[in-house]
Amino acid sequence: MIFCKTPSLEIPHDRRKHPTADEPLLLNYGFELDGVRTEDISQLSGFRMRHLAVFPDPVIEKFSDMRFYRSGDYLTINGKYLNAAARERDILVTVGGEPCNLTALANRALTCQPPPERPNTQKFSYDTDPDVFVKIGGIRYERF
């Protein structure tokens, strides 16, 4: 099995149909390995993945209200397309630099359990909430 990052893809604004979670953009694909280029592999027989499916990038919503850090609470982060192309193993959430263990993932929300003790570094004081970072695939979101 080969794992590789896909290049950035710009979809023209005048394109009539943009990818959605239900209807991804289907593209032909190929590889270049050690200087040997194979184009349009999707047309060859015997390949399980006939097309490369392109989904919209996940969108993370800003926190709408004050957050309070209490031990044992769960953190829910809302958004769109959160699981369109990502699995739980593709997602990393940190609270104050500490892992927030993912417990649920859906299209419009993900839930994680922050560390049992509030992260306490010189950067944070107890009158502010720790920074929350979300990484989905190769995209990093910073939350305050």
ZIZI-V123410 format. One record per backbone hydrogen bond with DSSP energy under -1.0 kcal/mol. CO is the residue of the C=O (numbers start at 1). NH is the residue of the N-H. E is the energy in kcal/mol with one decimal. If there is no record, write none. Layout:
CO/NH/E  CO/NH/E
//
This chain:
12/15/-1.6  23/20/-1.6  25/54/-3.0  27/52/-3.2  29/41/-2.6  31/38/-3.3  33/36/-2.2  36/33/-2.3  38/31/-1.7  40/43/-1.5  41/44/-2.3  48/50/-1.0  52/27/-2.5  54/25/-2.4  59/80/-2.1  70/73/-2.0  75/112/-2.5  77/110/-2.2  78/61/-2.6  80/59/-2.5  87/90/-1.8  88/91/-1.6  90/137/-2.6  92/135/-3.0  93/100/-2.9  94/133/-2.2  95/98/-1.8  98/95/-3.0  101/113/-2.6  104/111/-2.4  107/82/-2.5  108/79/-2.2  109/106/-2.5  110/77/-3.0  111/103/-3.2  111/104/-1.7  112/75/-3.1  113/101/-1.8  121/124/-1.1  125/128/-1.7  131/96/-3.4  132/143/-2.6  133/94/-2.4  134/141/-3.7  135/92/-2.5  136/139/-2.2  139/136/-2.5  141/134/-2.5  143/132/-1.7
//
